[in-house]
Amino acid sequence: MLREINHVAQEDDGYRRRWFLDDYFDLIIWESEDREIHSFELTYDLDNAQKSFAWRRGASASYGVDDGESRAGKMKSSAVALAERVAVGKRVPDKFKRRSASIEERVAEFVHGVIRNHAG
């Protein structure tokens, strides 16, 4: 089950950053002072073939993860989100809905709605 991490480092960008985590999902949201979600990044399948979905209000979504492993002859680099169009897995929205039951309902419902609309 997702749980919120307290004491998340904040940036001076006008948005509050919140972090939710379990063994399958890693969710970071950015919300305005009036608690409207401005953007989020959902990373999932953390211990297998890690994938990422990023959403920002007024922009297109980005999908995928470069795990930093595929650099032949070089040291592993940090994982980074890619902008390739790969739909969120069909099972991800339902799994997120089940695992987000313990976090703030407003956040869980918003993220679930967005990823459900991008599921392939």
Sequence and secondary structure as in RCSB ss.txt:
>XXXX:A:sequence
MLREINHVAQEDDGYRRRWFLDDYFDLIIWESEDREIHSFELTYDLDNAQKSFAWRRGASASYGVDDGESRAGKM
KSSAVALAERVAVGKRVPDKFKRRSASIEERVAEFVHGVIRNHAG
>XXXX:A:secstr
  EEESS    SSS EEEEEE SSEEEEEEE TT  EEEEEEEE TTSS EEEEEETTS  EEEEE S   TTS 
    EEEEE   B TTHHHHHHHHTTTS HHHHHHHHHHHHHTB 
